[in-house]
Structure formats: C-alpha cells, structure tokens
C-alpha cells in the first residue's frame, strides 16, 4: 500500500464523463511535503476546470491522499471513491446515490454509475510516484476520531447498523448552548440518547486512550438540564483545550441481548485471533468497556477457523469483523458493538494502538505448531493401557497444576525439570505406592503447541484404588470426564468436586448418586472400603516420609556435575519430590475429609477456619525468625541460610534468590516483623465431639485428637517437604548458572535449554559446548516467540478448542471474610519490597518462592492459578491474609489493568477501578 507523501508526484485530471473530446487534462506537480499546499493546488485546478460543479473524485491505483488532504477535497466533492489495484475498495460520500461497497467493480463501471448522479473527475496517481507506508492508507482515511469514523462508516454498506451521530463542537457549546439544545431536540425529540466523547487525543494510531474520557448513557433528550449536564461533563473530561474538541450524540440502543468488544487481532501480541469480550447478562452496553463486569465471556478465534465450527452469536460477530477488515484494509481493529432487536449495532471502530510488530516468520511457525497440536490431540483420543475412560480432557490446573508451578508456556529448562522431578514418573510412582492404580510409564503432562497440560484422564485413573476392577474403573473415569466436560470451570477443583479419592463423610451415598446407574452397589461399597483403607494407610506412613525429607535436609546438594545431572536429580527425586508427593497427597486427604464435615453439616465454615488457623508452617516460621533477627536473638546469616534459597519461580533459573540481596529482600521483612498471634484457646469440647461423630460416620477408627494431629502434621509436613526439596533444587539451578557463565551463557540462555541439552553439553569441550548451546538457544527462542502468539484454553476438551475457545471465568477460592480496598501491584517476578506494603499483589502463579511477600504487610493476594489445596491458599489461611486464589487467566488480565481494587472475600467479589 502507498500514500501520497513525496515532493514529486503528478496529479492528472481527465475530462468529466460526457464532456467534449477537446477538454484537456491538467497536471499538478510537484506536490511538496505539505498536504495543505497539495490540497489547495487540487482545489484550484478543479475550480478552473469545472467551474465549481459538484464533483466525485475517483482515486485510482495504490495511492490515496492523507486525511488532511482528503478533508479539504471533501469540502468540494460529494464523494470519494478509493480504489486499490484496479478494484473499488469503498466509497466515502454524503449522498445516497454513492453509498455502498463496490468490491470487484472496475473503475470505468464505477465512474459510469456515478455519472448518473453528477460530474466525475478521474484522478490517477502512478504507483511509482508514491512512497510506501507501513499502515494502510485506506484505514487512515476511514479511521479518525470517534464521530468522524462512525459518520464515514454510516455511508458504507455492511451487516451492521449505526445510529447517525449528531456532532457538537466545543466552540459551539461555549458560544450558544441554547442553539445546540434546540438542534438536539429537533433531531431526537424525547428519545433516550448517549453523549459520547470524540476527542482528538483518543482512538489514534499510536495511542487509544480508551476509557480516558467520559461518555454518558441513557440521557433524556427532552430534559434540557440533564442533557446540558451530560454534554458539559463530557467536555469537562477533556481538560484544557475542550473548546477545540467535540462530542456527539446518538440514539441510545436498549435493551441489548449482547454487548462487547471485538479485537480483530490479539490486542497484546497482534497474533491472528479474533478476540471477543462480551456481556450477555446485564442488558447494558457499557459493562465490558468500563470493566464493571466481574466475569465477562471471552472468546479467542483463530483467523483460519472454519465459520461452521463457531456458535451462531460468535459467528455473527466474527463475520462483521471480517467485513470491516476487508472494507477498511486494516487488520488490527478494535470494534465496540451490541446486539439489539436482532440487529448488529456498531458503536466504535478504531485501530489497535500497538507499537510492537510480529517477529519475522513467527506467524508461519505459529500456524505449523497449531497444525501439529491438532494432529497430536487427535492421536490421543483413544486411551492406551493401562489408562481407561472415554473422552480425554487436558487442563493447565488439575492435579500437579503446571500453570501455577512452571507457567502455561514453560521454557525448556523449567519444563524438563518439572517433568524429570515429578510429572514423568514420580507422580505415578507415588500414587502406586499409596495404593492407587499403577500408571508408571504414563506421563502426566502433555504439550500442545508449547503449552503444558495435565492429562486429566490419566490423573483420574491414578486416583482409583488398585484393587478396583478395570470395568469399574472405566465406568468411573468416563463418568468423571463427562461431568468435567459439562462443567469445565471445575478443572482446578477436580479432586474436590469431580472425583472421590479418599474417605469422607457421606462417601457411600455420593458414590451411589453419581455412579449407581452404571456400577453395581456392591462394587461401589467395595470402592468406598478401599478408599477408607488408603486413607488410614496414608496417615500411618506420615512419619516415614518425613524421615526421608530429613535425609535430604541433612545433605541438600553437593556442588558439581562430574557424574552428569542424572545422579543429582535421581537423589532429589528419591529424597525430595517422592516423599513430598506422599506428604502432599496425605495433606489433601485430611483436608478433603475436613471439608466433608463442613459439607455434611458437622462443622460450619468458621469452625473449619478455626481448625486450620492453628496449623503452623514454614511461612509462620519465616516471620518468627525475622522477628528474632530484629530482636538480636538470631543472626541475619542464619535467616538467609534457611530461607535465602526462595525465588519467585521455583523452577525458573532467571529469577533471583532472596539470598542474592539479603538487605533488599529480608530487610523490610525484618523491620516490619510483628509479634505472632497468641495461641488460640483450645477447641471446644462440643466441636471435638462433633468431629468424633463425623469420623465415626466416615468409617474411620480415629479420635478427634488423632485426626487433628494428622491434619497438622500432614499440612505442615507438605510445606516443610516443599521447603527442603526446593532448597536443593535452588542449589542445582545456581550451579547450572555458574557452569554457564564461562561459556557466555546467561541465565536467560540457560532457561531456553532442556535438561537433555545441558546433559549433552556437559560432555563437550568448552568451545564445542558454547557453539552447540548457542545454536540450541537460538532455536528455542524462535520457538518461544511463536508459542507466545498462541492462545489456548486452560481446559482442552475437543480438538477444535485448539483453534477457538470461549471462557466464562473461573470460580476462585476466597480466603478469610475480610474486605479490603488497596492499590494494585502486579508482580512479574520479585517485586520491590518497598512497593509491596499496603498493596493487593497480583501473582499469575504463586509458587513457594513468593512466601516472603506474605510477611511484608501486603493488603491481599490475588492469583490467576491455584486452588483450595495450593500452598498459597494454605499460607494465606494460616496468616489470615485476604486472598482470591485461582481467579483465572481472563479475570486476572482484567484486574491487572486497574490501579485500585476491592477484594471482598466475604462477598466473594473482585472490583477493579
């Protein structure tokens, strides 16, 4: 595409249609750089040639004038026809005779039709006389301020409706308000109207300033006082210089069945997605744009997806988007719309203000990854022994929750570490050792287009007792997968809401209610008995797993990779992640049992909190030790030795350890350390007796005292086991960083190498290792750039979900009943401790490395990922810190855009401002 923007270009005027043959062409040139001068020359020539007759200007070729020149030309011409490479793209005009898009008509036919409405001037600019421009000139003609854009689009034919805008200029409003109000009354009568901003500082190509200026909805046009106030308020939102600006009024569209915003490209990456955020509940048109809707529906549609795969409402929105992109010639559009009375109403079209461009070749790479992912998903539809169950489901947050621990798009080192230590074999070894089905040899994680997913079918298989017959296991898993497919929002709560994995109160009745139609009652009773035995065995073995952890603590990490990475990681698996996995399973078991007492009415929610708050974990120990340092009872060195290994991103070598800068990260913690709460009063005898009754009802030969002891030991043991094994893991990462330094490999470079590649490089000479690693890193970066352009859902049920998906928001876990309003701090990595105090901190994934934040006086925590059994939920419960755990990716993005938010745990609300 090109635009007229050179010092030398020639404009040729040819005779009007029907003029005498001897009418000669006139030339204008050079144009100079000034559009004003160029427009003046055009107008002067037109006046000389056509004696002021109304003209339609037809631009031919690949060139179009810039908006300033176009504005001047339109003062003399009723229409402008813009063409590109011989085909008519659109018509801008003020007369009914020239409305409409004439795609595919040749220029002579266009001119002939226009001749019926008036004289025609044919302006032709040769392509070699213009310069190239990165943004499409046609788009620059159509897209201006809000009012002008809608005025232009209202002249074009398309599958939408636009309420004709009435423009009010600031100078008019300042000079004669009564006249403006009169014009409004003449136009709208007593209609309801919307007064909208149309400031020159918004909707620009470089910056949108979306939401910066006021618009007022649902104003009575017949109420002069209300109307005057609304217009003044909108002008007032502009600040100084409002007299040179304008607002506009339109008929208020209501009621609406759906409203929202369509992005014709991904707003963050510009990848080829239609991104639709919509509201189908409120009946209003401002809930999405204002951010007031707590859980908007968000859809991501790959540009190449067949329309037949899309739901009807989504297909209609995308169809309009495609028409606008085709008409305007700009792919990165931001479109505001609403559905009312069966019609698609267009409220706004503007360019997506994004300075960055797509990496070269990344879209091709992205398309290849998506095609490969679709093929891989199809190949995994049928189960392979020992896995049973129909209908595979993949989730980023089920079971070992990769989204929280390594991220949705993990880099090679973190992904291979997590797999090697946990999800390749350890996960299944732990389940088999606990008494569940043996799935060793089945990986828990699957990768689709660089996104890490838990195989939920394999996970559900691993929670069925080993003694359960295969036909029963298949019936259970198939039923559970079907329930999850119907309620995908439960994918981060599978072990609480979908599957029964241990003894609990009401277990027998629940099993019969869910599976009675497909499994015999005797087999279900046998399943319940097996789960009770698993539960008691797990509680009995707690001390042995804690002893394994103590062995690792005694000898955390011996620096050196002389024997390769294999022996180091094998020892970490044996003494670290395997016993930790056992502790984590037992902690879940006792937590699920406690929750069942609440579900069945034995305890209430406040009593459950009272029980859990008594448990002291390493998070509380960190605060207690910080207080001891402040009092001089403990040295800073000792605190760093115990907690300095923590890093925000346990598996991420790029993240600094707390110990890398003790004064910065531990200093505020020490200075702000407070007295721990006094030990709570003993639990009431009534509560203990109810616990005894609940345990008896669950078929467990345990006293309440024994259960509470197991509960505390399991939860504290899980956090302690995590603390110990991550200390060794942190040492391994630091040693890897030291190994890479003389090779010229930064921490970021190393993050792009897998364990297998590091192992291979350890066997090479330094020079060979440097070259080999550099090539591998470059390839991994290119791959990561393409992966970052791909949007996949958090739960994957069908192959088509790789190409489009709709999300309606997650159901977070709220901790405490408190309500706090505070500034928002989005922590991407380790935030500056000075900025943390008094803020609500937003963490995409809150692994143990963020423990130090909790003692820095934060007002609250919000995480995108995590659930009731996540370590952050446990930490916040222990410290009684207001939190929303696992709000989901879309709501997290929305909340991240606010400056202040209200975290209302009691009301289960998140409100951003």
C-alpha positions, 0 to 999 in steps of 0.5 A: 500500500502507498500514500501520497507523501513525496515532493514529486508526484503528478496529479492528472485530471481527465475530462468529466464523463460526457464532456467534449473530446477537446477538454484537456487534462491538467497536471499538478506537480510537484506536490511538496511535503505539505498536504495543505499546499497539495490540497489547495493546488487540487482545489484550484485546478478543479475550480478552473476546470469545472467551474465549481460543479459538484464533483466525485473524485475517483482515486485510482491505483495504490495511492490515496491522499492523507486525511488532511488532504482528503478533508479539504477535497471533501469540502468540494466533492460529494464523494470519494471513491478509493480504489486499490489495484484496479478494484473499488475498495469503498466509497466515502460520500454524503449522498445516497446515490454513492453509498455502498461497497463496490468490491470487484467493480472496475473503475470505468463501471464505477465512474459510469454509475456515478455519472448518473448522479453528477460530474466525475473527475478521474484522478490517477496517481502512478504507483511509482510516484508514491512512497510506501507506508507501513499502515494502510492508507485506506484505514487512515482515511476511514479511521479518525476520531470517534464521530468522524469514523462512525459518520464515514462508516454510516455511508458504507454498506455492511451487516451492521447498523449505526445510529447517525451521530449528531456532532457538537463542537466545543466552540459551539457549546461555549458560544450558544448552548441554547442553539445546540439544545434546540438542534438536539431536540429537533433531531431526537425529540424525547428519545433516550440518547448517549453523549459520547466523547470524540476527542482528538487525543483518543482512538489514534494510531499510536495511542487509544486512550480508551476509557480516558474520557467520559461518555454518558448513557441513557440521557433524556433528550427532552430534559434540557438540564440533564442533557446540558449536564451530560454534554458539559461533563463530557467536555469537562473530561477533556481538560484544557483545550475542550473548546477545540474538541467535540462530542456527539450524540446518538440514539441510545440502543436498549435493551441489548441481548449482547454487548462487547468488544471485538479485537480483530487481532490479539490486542497484546501480541497482534497474533491472528485471533479474533478476540471477543469480550462480551456481556450477555447478562446485564442488558447494558452496553457499557459493562465490558468497556468500563470493566464493571463486569466481574466475569465477562465471556471471552472468546479467542478465534483463530483467523483460519477457523472454519465459520461452521465450527463457531456458535451462531452469536460468535459467528455473527460477530466474527463475520462483521469483523471480517467485513470491516477488515476487508472494507477498511484494509486494516487488520488490527481493529478494535470494534465496540458493538451490541446486539439489539432487536436482532440487529448488529449495532456498531458503536466504535471502530478504531485501530489497535494502538500497538507499537510492537510488530510480529517477529519475522516468520513467527506467524508461519511457525505459529500456524505449523505448531497449531497444525501439529497440536491438532494432529497430536490431540487427535492421536490421543483420543483413544486411551492406551493401557493401562489408562481407561475412560472415554473422552480425554480432557487436558487442563493447565490446573488439575492435579500437579497444576503446571500453570501455577508451578512452571507457567502455561508456556514453560521454557525448556529448562523449567519444563524438563525439570518439572517433568524429570522431578515429578510429572514423568514418573514420580507422580505415578510412582507415588500414587502406586505406592499409596495404593492407587492404580499403577500408571508408571510409564504414563506421563502426566503432562502433555504439550500442545503447541508449547503449552503444558497440560495435565492429562486429566484422564490419566490423573483420574485413573491414578486416583482409583484404588488398585484393587478396583476392577478395570470395568469399574474403573472405566465406568468411573473415569468416563463418568468423571470426564463427562461431568468435567466436560459439562462443567469445565470451570471445575478443572482446578477443583477436580479432586474436590468436586469431580472425583472421590479419592479418599474417605469422607463423610457421606462417601457411600451415598455420593458414590451411589448418586453419581455412579449407581446407574452404571456400577453395581452397589456392591462394587461401589461399597467395595470402592468406598472400603478401599478408599477408607483403607488408603486413607488410614494407610496414608496417615500411618506412613506420615512419619516415614516420609518425613524421615526421608525429607530429613535425609535430604535436609541433612545433605541438600546438594553437593556442588558439581556435575562430574557424574552428569545431572542424572545422579543429582536429580535421581537423589532429589527425586528419591529424597525430595519430590517422592516423599513430598508427593506422599506428604502432599497427597496425605495433606489433601486427604485430611483436608478433603475429609475436613471439608466433608464435615463442613459439607455434611453439616458437622462443622460450619465454615468458621469452625473449619477456619478455626481448625486450620488457623492453628496449623503452623508452617514454614511461612509462620516460621519465616516471620518468627525468625525475622522477628528474632533477627530484629530482636538480636536473638538470631543472626541475619546469616542464619535467616538467609541460610534457611530461607535465602534459597526462595525465588519467585519461580521455583523452577525458573533459573532467571529469577533471583534468590532472596539470598542474592540481596539479603538487605533488599529482600529480608530487610523490610521483612525484618523491620516490619516483623510483628509479634505472632498471634497468641495461641488460640484457646483450645477447641471446644469440647462440643466441636471435638465431639462433633468431629468424633461423630463425623469420623465415626460416620466416615468409617474411620477408627480415629479420635478427634485428637488423632485426626487433628494431629494428622491434619497438622502434621500432614499440612505442615509436613507438605510445606516443610517437604516443599521447603527442603526439596526446593532448597536443593533444587535452588542449589542445582539451578545456581550451579547450572548458572555458574557452569554457564557463565564461562561459556557466555551463557546467561541465565536467560540462555540457560532457561531456553535449554532442556535438561537433555541439552545441558546433559549433552553439553556437559560432555563437550569441550568448552568451545564445542559446548558454547557453539552447540548451546548457542545454536540450541538457544537460538532455536528455542527462542524462535520457538518461544516467540511463536508459542507466545502468539498462541492462545489456548484454553486452560481446559482442552476438551475437543480438538477444535478448542485448539483453534477457538475457545470461549471462557466464562471465568473461573470460580476462585477460592476466597480466603478469610471474610475480610474486605479490603480496598488497596492499590494494585501491584502486579508482580512479574517476578520479585517485586520491590519490597518497598512497593509491596506494603499496603498493596493487593499483589497480583501473582499469575502463579504463586509458587513457594518462592513468593512466601516472603511477600506474605510477611511484608504487610501486603493488603491481599493476594490475588492469583490467576492459578491455584486452588483450595489445596495450593500452598498459597491458599494454605499460607494465606489461611494460616496468616489470615491474609485476604486472598482470591486464589485461582481467579483465572487467566481472563479475570486476572488480565482484567484486574491487572489493568486497574490501579485500585481494587476491592477484594471482598472475600466475604462477598466473594467479589473482585472490583477493579477501578 
